Amino acid sequence: MVRIGVDAMGGDFAPCNVILGAVEAKKRLPEDVELYLIGDKEKITKSCQENGIGLGNFFILHCSQEILM
């Protein structure tokens, strides 16, 4: 099994664009790969709900701290 952690709070228009990218990546990865979205759980969950993205394919690792520019 392979686990990949993705900084969901990094990049422009995060976390939405990062989550959309993770959805596309999950489609192309083998089934035994687990994707972890790392960041503010509330913001990640809200973004998924607003964009109709199911969280069943992801694990969320809550991180209360964020490094800004």
N, C-alpha and C positions, 0 to 999 in steps of 0.2 A: 504494500500500500504506500502511496505517495501522498503527502500533505503539502499543499501550497497555501501560503499566507499572503493575502493581498491587503495593502494599506488602503482601506476604503475611503479614508479622509484626505488622501493626497491627490493632487492634480486639480486641473480646472473643472469646475462644475461638479465637484465631489459632494456627496458620495454617488450621485446618480450615474454619471458617466463611468465611474469605476465599476459599479454594479452591473451596468449594461455590458461592459467589457467582460466581466466575470461570467455573465450568462452565456455570451458567445464562446468564451474559452471552454466552459463546461461542456458545451455541445461537441467540441472537437477532441476533448480529452478522453482517455479510457475511463471506464466506469469505476475503476478502483482508485481514482484520484479524488481526494477530498479537497474542496476549496474552503478556506477560512477567510471571512471578511473581518478585518481587524479595524476597530474604531468605535465611535460612539454608537452603541446598540440602538438607542432611541432614534437617532438620525438615520441610521441604516434601515431600520424597520419602517420608519415613516416614508422614506424614499421608495422602498419596495412597494408599499401599499399604494402610494400615489401613482406608481407606474405599472401596476398590475403584475409585479414580479413575485413569484412564489419563492419562499425561503427554504423549501424542502431540499434543494440541492446544495445548500450552503450551511456552514457553521459560522456563528458570529462570536468573535472574541471581543468582549467589551473592553475598551480602553478609555478611561476618563480624561486622559491628558492628550493634548494635540500640540505638535510643533508647528508654529506658524512661520511665515517668511520673515 
